[in-house]
């Protein structure tokens, strides 16, 4: 695996510290982050929304999605709904760029192509070793050069819904890719990735890769 592993009792708190440090060191007038989905991400964004007051000027911030399920925007499974509920409701002035399966990957690829670099790409880890919606044995793992967004499905049918996802090439544009991993259910997957197993998360590359892992997941 590539990256630094930090074991922390409070993954969401550590995530906030890392994000706020990145914002404070932004190289230009604007700052951006690519967001994730799932319960751990929700906790992270709720904590960020609560702790960023007086620190982050949200009008300087662009927020993008790293993956999305092909469901309605208000569907409980939609990552953008999670983001709206946990973060955007308190991030007044932030510019949010949701993914839309209706618009398709080409449209979102064009949106991301305007960013030469991402300040932070937030990633999770699935029990099967997937990250974003890059699933084991999925054709999305071998996206054509230059592609930042593709459609994706789980060929093993462990994860429901058709998806859109950023590619490895998009993640590689990140100054910082930060994984947040929590809970005993992720222990086997994290151990496999840490051992260099052939799992999608193992192949992630970025300017810096940081793993924030709680003791239950770290073992």
KOLSEBA-180879 format. One record per residue (C-alpha): residue number from 1; residue in three letters; chain; x, y, z. Coordinates in nm, 3 decimals. Example, Ala and Ser with C-alpha at 12.3 -4.5 7.8 and 13.67 -1.06 7.14 Angstrom:
<seq = 1 | type = ALA | mol = A | east = 1.230 | north = -0.450 | up = 0.780>
<seq = 2 | type = SER | mol = A | east = 1.367 | north = -0.106 | up = 0.714>
# end
This chain:
<seq = 1 | type = UNK | mol = A | east = 0.000 | north = 0.000 | up = 0.000>
<seq = 2 | type = UNK | mol = A | east = 0.103 | north = 0.357 | up = -0.055>
<seq = 3 | type = UNK | mol = A | east = 0.068 | north = 0.622 | up = 0.211>
<seq = 4 | type = UNK | mol = A | east = 0.098 | north = 0.706 | up = 0.576>
<seq = 5 | type = UNK | mol = A | east = -0.119 | north = 0.520 | up = 0.826>
<seq = 6 | type = UNK | mol = A | east = -0.229 | north = 0.705 | up = 1.140>
<seq = 7 | type = UNK | mol = A | east = -0.432 | north = 0.517 | up = 1.399>
<seq = 8 | type = UNK | mol = A | east = -0.670 | north = 0.754 | up = 1.578>
<seq = 9 | type = UNK | mol = A | east = -0.954 | north = 0.705 | up = 1.824>
<seq = 10 | type = UNK | mol = A | east = -1.154 | north = 0.986 | up = 1.662>
<seq = 11 | type = UNK | mol = A | east = -1.145 | north = 0.945 | up = 1.285>
<seq = 12 | type = UNK | mol = A | east = -1.389 | north = 1.230 | up = 1.218>
<seq = 13 | type = UNK | mol = A | east = -1.193 | north = 1.468 | up = 1.441>
<seq = 14 | type = UNK | mol = A | east = -0.867 | north = 1.377 | up = 1.273>
<seq = 15 | type = UNK | mol = A | east = -1.028 | north = 1.425 | up = 0.933>
<seq = 16 | type = UNK | mol = A | east = -1.140 | north = 1.775 | up = 1.031>
<seq = 17 | type = UNK | mol = A | east = -0.790 | north = 1.868 | up = 1.145>
<seq = 18 | type = UNK | mol = A | east = -0.638 | north = 1.749 | up = 0.818>
<seq = 19 | type = UNK | mol = A | east = -0.898 | north = 1.929 | up = 0.606>
<seq = 20 | type = UNK | mol = A | east = -0.870 | north = 2.256 | up = 0.795>
<seq = 21 | type = UNK | mol = A | east = -0.491 | north = 2.241 | up = 0.769>
<seq = 22 | type = UNK | mol = A | east = -0.521 | north = 2.195 | up = 0.392>
<seq = 23 | type = UNK | mol = A | east = -0.760 | north = 2.488 | up = 0.369>
<seq = 24 | type = UNK | mol = A | east = -0.523 | north = 2.706 | up = 0.569>
<seq = 25 | type = UNK | mol = A | east = -0.238 | north = 2.622 | up = 0.332>
<seq = 26 | type = UNK | mol = A | east = -0.433 | north = 2.660 | up = 0.008>
<seq = 27 | type = UNK | mol = A | east = -0.205 | north = 2.783 | up = -0.270>
<seq = 28 | type = UNK | mol = A | east = -0.462 | north = 3.010 | up = -0.432>
<seq = 29 | type = UNK | mol = A | east = -0.776 | north = 3.210 | up = -0.357>
<seq = 30 | type = UNK | mol = A | east = -1.003 | north = 2.905 | up = -0.386>
<seq = 31 | type = UNK | mol = A | east = -0.990 | north = 2.561 | up = -0.228>
<seq = 32 | type = UNK | mol = A | east = -1.162 | north = 2.240 | up = -0.333>
<seq = 33 | type = UNK | mol = A | east = -1.246 | north = 1.897 | up = -0.200>
<seq = 34 | type = UNK | mol = A | east = -1.382 | north = 1.581 | up = -0.359>
<seq = 35 | type = UNK | mol = A | east = -1.633 | north = 1.413 | up = -0.129>
<seq = 36 | type = UNK | mol = A | east = -1.724 | north = 1.057 | up = -0.047>
<seq = 37 | type = UNK | mol = A | east = -2.031 | north = 0.871 | up = 0.081>
<seq = 38 | type = UNK | mol = A | east = -2.118 | north = 0.628 | up = 0.355>
<seq = 39 | type = UNK | mol = A | east = -2.166 | north = 0.644 | up = 0.734>
<seq = 40 | type = UNK | mol = A | east = -1.806 | north = 0.738 | up = 0.812>
<seq = 41 | type = UNK | mol = A | east = -1.817 | north = 1.020 | up = 0.560>
<seq = 42 | type = UNK | mol = A | east = -2.140 | north = 1.149 | up = 0.713>
<seq = 43 | type = UNK | mol = A | east = -1.975 | north = 1.166 | up = 1.056>
<seq = 44 | type = UNK | mol = A | east = -1.675 | north = 1.343 | up = 0.906>
<seq = 45 | type = UNK | mol = A | east = -1.886 | north = 1.605 | up = 0.729>
<seq = 46 | type = UNK | mol = A | east = -2.107 | north = 1.669 | up = 1.029>
<seq = 47 | type = UNK | mol = A | east = -1.799 | north = 1.733 | up = 1.239>
<seq = 48 | type = UNK | mol = A | east = -1.645 | north = 1.950 | up = 0.970>
<seq = 49 | type = UNK | mol = A | east = -1.960 | north = 2.160 | up = 0.944>
<seq = 50 | type = UNK | mol = A | east = -1.960 | north = 2.205 | up = 1.321>
<seq = 51 | type = UNK | mol = A | east = -1.589 | north = 2.290 | up = 1.353>
<seq = 52 | type = UNK | mol = A | east = -1.524 | north = 2.505 | up = 1.045>
<seq = 53 | type = UNK | mol = A | east = -1.712 | north = 2.812 | up = 1.163>
<seq = 54 | type = UNK | mol = A | east = -1.484 | north = 3.116 | up = 1.176>
<seq = 55 | type = UNK | mol = A | east = -1.209 | north = 2.920 | up = 0.998>
<seq = 56 | type = UNK | mol = A | east = -1.345 | north = 2.836 | up = 0.653>
<seq = 57 | type = UNK | mol = A | east = -1.490 | north = 3.101 | up = 0.424>
<seq = 58 | type = UNK | mol = A | east = -1.722 | north = 2.869 | up = 0.236>
<seq = 59 | type = UNK | mol = A | east = -1.761 | north = 3.118 | up = -0.050>
<seq = 60 | type = UNK | mol = A | east = -1.401 | north = 3.024 | up = -0.142>
<seq = 61 | type = UNK | mol = A | east = -1.478 | north = 2.652 | up = -0.157>
<seq = 62 | type = UNK | mol = A | east = -1.574 | north = 2.416 | up = -0.440>
<seq = 63 | type = UNK | mol = A | east = -1.711 | north = 2.075 | up = -0.343>
<seq = 64 | type = UNK | mol = A | east = -1.721 | north = 1.785 | up = -0.588>
<seq = 65 | type = UNK | mol = A | east = -1.839 | north = 1.425 | up = -0.564>
<seq = 66 | type = UNK | mol = A | east = -1.607 | north = 1.129 | up = -0.600>
<seq = 67 | type = UNK | mol = A | east = -1.885 | north = 0.887 | up = -0.686>
<seq = 68 | type = UNK | mol = A | east = -2.260 | north = 0.866 | up = -0.701>
<seq = 69 | type = UNK | mol = A | east = -2.530 | north = 0.605 | up = -0.722>
<seq = 70 | type = UNK | mol = A | east = -2.768 | north = 0.630 | up = -1.016>
<seq = 71 | type = UNK | mol = A | east = -3.071 | north = 0.714 | up = -0.804>
<seq = 72 | type = UNK | mol = A | east = -3.280 | north = 1.027 | up = -0.757>
<seq = 73 | type = UNK | mol = A | east = -3.103 | north = 1.317 | up = -0.590>
<seq = 74 | type = UNK | mol = A | east = -3.327 | north = 1.290 | up = -0.283>
<seq = 75 | type = UNK | mol = A | east = -3.303 | north = 0.910 | up = -0.258>
<seq = 76 | type = UNK | mol = A | east = -3.168 | north = 0.790 | up = 0.079>
<seq = 77 | type = UNK | mol = A | east = -2.887 | north = 0.611 | up = -0.109>
<seq = 78 | type = UNK | mol = A | east = -2.774 | north = 0.923 | up = -0.297>
<seq = 79 | type = UNK | mol = A | east = -2.433 | north = 1.048 | up = -0.187>
<seq = 80 | type = UNK | mol = A | east = -2.532 | north = 1.403 | up = -0.276>
<seq = 81 | type = UNK | mol = A | east = -2.824 | north = 1.382 | up = -0.033>
<seq = 82 | type = UNK | mol = A | east = -2.579 | north = 1.276 | up = 0.241>
<seq = 83 | type = UNK | mol = A | east = -2.358 | north = 1.574 | up = 0.156>
<seq = 84 | type = UNK | mol = A | east = -2.647 | north = 1.818 | up = 0.154>
<seq = 85 | type = UNK | mol = A | east = -2.772 | north = 1.696 | up = 0.491>
<seq = 86 | type = UNK | mol = A | east = -2.440 | north = 1.664 | up = 0.670>
<seq = 87 | type = UNK | mol = A | east = -2.234 | north = 1.952 | up = 0.529>
<seq = 88 | type = UNK | mol = A | east = -2.404 | north = 2.188 | up = 0.284>
<seq = 89 | type = UNK | mol = A | east = -2.682 | north = 2.273 | up = 0.527>
<seq = 90 | type = UNK | mol = A | east = -2.418 | north = 2.460 | up = 0.731>
<seq = 91 | type = UNK | mol = A | east = -2.164 | north = 2.550 | up = 0.463>
<seq = 92 | type = UNK | mol = A | east = -2.323 | north = 2.874 | up = 0.349>
<seq = 93 | type = UNK | mol = A | east = -2.180 | north = 2.997 | up = 0.022>
<seq = 94 | type = UNK | mol = A | east = -1.996 | north = 2.681 | up = -0.082>
<seq = 95 | type = UNK | mol = A | east = -2.024 | north = 2.589 | up = -0.450>
<seq = 96 | type = UNK | mol = A | east = -2.143 | north = 2.230 | up = -0.482>
<seq = 97 | type = UNK | mol = A | east = -2.104 | north = 2.032 | up = -0.804>
<seq = 98 | type = UNK | mol = A | east = -2.320 | north = 1.718 | up = -0.769>
<seq = 99 | type = UNK | mol = A | east = -2.274 | north = 1.417 | up = -0.995>
<seq = 100 | type = UNK | mol = A | east = -2.567 | north = 1.324 | up = -1.218>
<seq = 101 | type = UNK | mol = A | east = -2.605 | north = 0.990 | up = -1.389>
<seq = 102 | type = UNK | mol = A | east = -2.867 | north = 1.156 | up = -1.609>
<seq = 103 | type = UNK | mol = A | east = -2.610 | north = 1.402 | up = -1.741>
<seq = 104 | type = UNK | mol = A | east = -2.358 | north = 1.119 | up = -1.766>
<seq = 105 | type = UNK | mol = A | east = -1.985 | north = 1.082 | up = -1.709>
<seq = 106 | type = UNK | mol = A | east = -1.880 | north = 1.305 | up = -1.998>
<seq = 107 | type = UNK | mol = A | east = -2.049 | north = 1.607 | up = -1.840>
<seq = 108 | type = UNK | mol = A | east = -1.886 | north = 1.553 | up = -1.502>
<seq = 109 | type = UNK | mol = A | east = -1.555 | north = 1.471 | up = -1.664>
<seq = 110 | type = UNK | mol = A | east = -1.569 | north = 1.817 | up = -1.822>
<seq = 111 | type = UNK | mol = A | east = -1.640 | north = 1.974 | up = -1.482>
<seq = 112 | type = UNK | mol = A | east = -1.344 | north = 1.803 | up = -1.316>
<seq = 113 | type = UNK | mol = A | east = -1.117 | north = 1.872 | up = -1.610>
<seq = 114 | type = UNK | mol = A | east = -1.129 | north = 2.241 | up = -1.520>
<seq = 115 | type = UNK | mol = A | east = -0.937 | north = 2.158 | up = -1.200>
<seq = 116 | type = UNK | mol = A | east = -0.564 | north = 2.116 | up = -1.249>
<seq = 117 | type = UNK | mol = A | east = -0.541 | north = 1.975 | up = -0.897>
<seq = 118 | type = UNK | mol = A | east = -0.766 | north = 1.882 | up = -0.609>
<seq = 119 | type = UNK | mol = A | east = -0.668 | north = 2.002 | up = -0.265>
<seq = 120 | type = UNK | mol = A | east = -0.830 | north = 1.705 | up = -0.090>
<seq = 121 | type = UNK | mol = A | east = -0.988 | north = 1.387 | up = -0.222>
<seq = 122 | type = UNK | mol = A | east = -1.177 | north = 1.206 | up = 0.053>
<seq = 123 | type = UNK | mol = A | east = -1.201 | north = 0.829 | up = 0.015>
<seq = 124 | type = UNK | mol = A | east = -1.350 | north = 0.541 | up = 0.207>
<seq = 125 | type = UNK | mol = A | east = -1.277 | north = 0.170 | up = 0.209>
<seq = 126 | type = UNK | mol = A | east = -1.537 | north = -0.098 | up = 0.144>
<seq = 127 | type = UNK | mol = A | east = -1.524 | north = -0.446 | up = 0.301>
<seq = 128 | type = UNK | mol = A | east = -1.431 | north = -0.578 | up = -0.044>
<seq = 129 | type = UNK | mol = A | east = -1.143 | north = -0.332 | up = -0.079>
<seq = 130 | type = UNK | mol = A | east = -1.322 | north = -0.088 | up = -0.309>
<seq = 131 | type = UNK | mol = A | east = -1.285 | north = 0.286 | up = -0.285>
<seq = 132 | type = UNK | mol = A | east = -1.503 | north = 0.550 | up = -0.449>
<seq = 133 | type = UNK | mol = A | east = -1.701 | north = 0.318 | up = -0.681>
<seq = 134 | type = UNK | mol = A | east = -1.392 | north = 0.139 | up = -0.808>
<seq = 135 | type = UNK | mol = A | east = -1.489 | north = -0.222 | up = -0.742>
<seq = 136 | type = UNK | mol = A | east = -1.281 | north = -0.539 | up = -0.766>
<seq = 137 | type = UNK | mol = A | east = -1.265 | north = -0.664 | up = -1.126>
<seq = 138 | type = UNK | mol = A | east = -1.465 | north = -0.366 | up = -1.255>
<seq = 139 | type = UNK | mol = A | east = -1.379 | north = -0.227 | up = -1.600>
<seq = 140 | type = UNK | mol = A | east = -1.363 | north = 0.113 | up = -1.427>
<seq = 141 | type = UNK | mol = A | east = -1.025 | north = 0.010 | up = -1.284>
<seq = 142 | type = UNK | mol = A | east = -0.880 | north = 0.031 | up = -1.634>
<seq = 143 | type = UNK | mol = A | east = -1.035 | north = 0.355 | up = -1.752>
<seq = 144 | type = UNK | mol = A | east = -0.881 | north = 0.498 | up = -2.072>
<seq = 145 | type = UNK | mol = A | east = -0.601 | north = 0.751 | up = -2.024>
<seq = 146 | type = UNK | mol = A | east = -0.736 | north = 1.101 | up = -1.978>
<seq = 147 | type = UNK | mol = A | east = -1.068 | north = 0.987 | up = -1.832>
<seq = 148 | type = UNK | mol = A | east = -1.154 | north = 1.136 | up = -1.495>
<seq = 149 | type = UNK | mol = A | east = -1.509 | north = 0.999 | up = -1.462>
<seq = 150 | type = UNK | mol = A | east = -1.665 | north = 0.672 | up = -1.579>
<seq = 151 | type = UNK | mol = A | east = -1.971 | north = 0.459 | up = -1.519>
<seq = 152 | type = UNK | mol = A | east = -1.925 | north = 0.165 | up = -1.286>
<seq = 153 | type = UNK | mol = A | east = -2.106 | north = -0.138 | up = -1.153>
<seq = 154 | type = UNK | mol = A | east = -1.993 | north = -0.405 | up = -0.911>
<seq = 155 | type = UNK | mol = A | east = -1.944 | north = -0.724 | up = -1.114>
<seq = 156 | type = UNK | mol = A | east = -1.968 | north = -0.928 | up = -0.794>
<seq = 157 | type = UNK | mol = A | east = -2.303 | north = -0.765 | up = -0.703>
<seq = 158 | type = UNK | mol = A | east = -2.195 | north = -0.685 | up = -0.346>
<seq = 159 | type = UNK | mol = A | east = -2.278 | north = -0.316 | up = -0.393>
<seq = 160 | type = UNK | mol = A | east = -2.616 | north = -0.219 | up = -0.538>
<seq = 161 | type = UNK | mol = A | east = -2.699 | north = 0.040 | up = -0.802>
<seq = 162 | type = UNK | mol = A | east = -2.524 | north = 0.149 | up = -1.117>
<seq = 163 | type = UNK | mol = A | east = -2.273 | north = 0.422 | up = -1.038>
<seq = 164 | type = UNK | mol = A | east = -2.055 | north = 0.700 | up = -1.164>
<seq = 165 | type = UNK | mol = A | east = -1.707 | north = 0.732 | up = -1.019>
<seq = 166 | type = UNK | mol = A | east = -1.384 | north = 0.923 | up = -1.046>
<seq = 167 | type = UNK | mol = A | east = -1.093 | north = 0.724 | up = -1.181>
<seq = 168 | type = UNK | mol = A | east = -0.742 | north = 0.659 | up = -1.052>
<seq = 169 | type = UNK | mol = A | east = -0.622 | north = 0.935 | up = -1.283>
<seq = 170 | type = UNK | mol = A | east = -0.858 | north = 1.182 | up = -1.118>
<seq = 171 | type = UNK | mol = A | east = -0.748 | north = 1.077 | up = -0.769>
<seq = 172 | type = UNK | mol = A | east = -0.386 | north = 1.121 | up = -0.875>
<seq = 173 | type = UNK | mol = A | east = -0.458 | north = 1.493 | up = -0.924>
<seq = 174 | type = UNK | mol = A | east = -0.506 | north = 1.528 | up = -0.548>
<seq = 175 | type = UNK | mol = A | east = -0.253 | north = 1.710 | up = -0.337>
<seq = 176 | type = UNK | mol = A | east = -0.390 | north = 1.495 | up = -0.055>
<seq = 177 | type = UNK | mol = A | east = -0.598 | north = 1.178 | up = -0.075>
<seq = 178 | type = UNK | mol = A | east = -0.728 | north = 1.096 | up = 0.272>
<seq = 179 | type = UNK | mol = A | east = -0.891 | north = 0.766 | up = 0.358>
<seq = 180 | type = UNK | mol = A | east = -1.114 | north = 0.744 | up = 0.663>
<seq = 181 | type = UNK | mol = A | east = -1.164 | north = 0.387 | up = 0.787>
<seq = 182 | type = UNK | mol = A | east = -1.358 | north = 0.294 | up = 1.097>
<seq = 183 | type = UNK | mol = A | east = -1.521 | north = -0.009 | up = 1.250>
<seq = 184 | type = UNK | mol = A | east = -1.442 | north = -0.376 | up = 1.290>
<seq = 185 | type = UNK | mol = A | east = -1.623 | north = -0.455 | up = 0.965>
<seq = 186 | type = UNK | mol = A | east = -1.335 | north = -0.290 | up = 0.777>
<seq = 187 | type = UNK | mol = A | east = -1.056 | north = -0.476 | up = 0.959>
<seq = 188 | type = UNK | mol = A | east = -1.006 | north = -0.754 | up = 0.704>
<seq = 189 | type = UNK | mol = A | east = -1.015 | north = -0.515 | up = 0.409>
<seq = 190 | type = UNK | mol = A | east = -0.768 | north = -0.278 | up = 0.570>
<seq = 191 | type = UNK | mol = A | east = -0.533 | north = -0.562 | up = 0.663>
<seq = 192 | type = UNK | mol = A | east = -0.542 | north = -0.684 | up = 0.304>
<seq = 193 | type = UNK | mol = A | east = -0.473 | north = -0.340 | up = 0.161>
<seq = 194 | type = UNK | mol = A | east = -0.195 | north = -0.280 | up = 0.410>
<seq = 195 | type = UNK | mol = A | east = -0.037 | north = -0.609 | up = 0.303>
<seq = 196 | type = UNK | mol = A | east = -0.045 | north = -0.497 | up = -0.059>
<seq = 197 | type = UNK | mol = A | east = -0.330 | north = -0.719 | up = -0.174>
<seq = 198 | type = UNK | mol = A | east = -0.475 | north = -0.677 | up = -0.522>
<seq = 199 | type = UNK | mol = A | east = -0.762 | north = -0.452 | up = -0.414>
<seq = 200 | type = UNK | mol = A | east = -0.879 | north = -0.127 | up = -0.575>
<seq = 201 | type = UNK | mol = A | east = -0.781 | north = 0.087 | up = -0.275>
<seq = 202 | type = UNK | mol = A | east = -0.426 | north = -0.047 | up = -0.287>
<seq = 203 | type = UNK | mol = A | east = -0.368 | north = 0.117 | up = -0.626>
<seq = 204 | type = UNK | mol = A | east = -0.453 | north = 0.473 | up = -0.519>
<seq = 205 | type = UNK | mol = A | east = -0.180 | north = 0.729 | up = -0.585>
<seq = 206 | type = UNK | mol = A | east = -0.176 | north = 1.103 | up = -0.510>
<seq = 207 | type = UNK | mol = A | east = 0.061 | north = 1.377 | up = -0.405>
<seq = 208 | type = UNK | mol = A | east = 0.015 | north = 1.249 | up = -0.049>
<seq = 209 | type = UNK | mol = A | east = -0.193 | north = 0.953 | up = 0.065>
<seq = 210 | type = UNK | mol = A | east = -0.305 | north = 0.949 | up = 0.428>
<seq = 211 | type = UNK | mol = A | east = -0.498 | north = 0.674 | up = 0.604>
<seq = 212 | type = UNK | mol = A | east = -0.690 | north = 0.771 | up = 0.920>
<seq = 213 | type = UNK | mol = A | east = -0.790 | north = 0.442 | up = 1.082>
<seq = 214 | type = UNK | mol = A | east = -0.952 | north = 0.372 | up = 1.416>
<seq = 215 | type = UNK | mol = A | east = -0.832 | north = 0.086 | up = 1.641>
<seq = 216 | type = UNK | mol = A | east = -1.128 | north = -0.135 | up = 1.553>
<seq = 217 | type = UNK | mol = A | east = -1.037 | north = -0.125 | up = 1.184>
<seq = 218 | type = UNK | mol = A | east = -0.662 | north = -0.125 | up = 1.239>
<seq = 219 | type = UNK | mol = A | east = -0.674 | north = -0.437 | up = 1.454>
# end
